[in-house]
Amino acid sequence: MKLLGALLLALSALCMTRSASAQMYDPRYPVCMHAYGSLIGDRMDCIFASLDQCQAAAMGLPATCLINPYYAPRSVRPYR
């Protein structure tokens, strides 16, 4: 009986968990800030237009500014 209860408990815990979602880099911005630490958690914020802007926001935080590897610049259409 204890085995059945443990099995049901494990099965219900498994059904209640969500699948992990991968963090996405925002391809609209060329610079990301990787913030880490026990107080702010571990996250990647891709909301910066320049390294200077990112470094100003990261000042005083346990963070690093990185070039966004998924940045896709908009293509400029020629004027007709």
C-alpha positions, 0 to 999 in steps of 0.5 A: 500500500505504501508503494502504491501511495508513493507511486501515485505521489510521484506520478501526480508531481510529474504531471504538475510540472511544466516543461522547461522553456529555453530563454530566447534572445531578442533578435531586434537588439544588438546587445544583451546584458547577462545578469547573474547573482543570488539576489537578481537571478540569472537572466539575459536581457536583450534590450540594448542598442549599444554597448555603452547603453548596456554598460551604463545599465549594468553599472553596480550589478553583477552583470556582463554586456554581450553582443547578441549572436541572434541579432538580425538587422533590418534590411534597408529597401532602396528608394524608388 
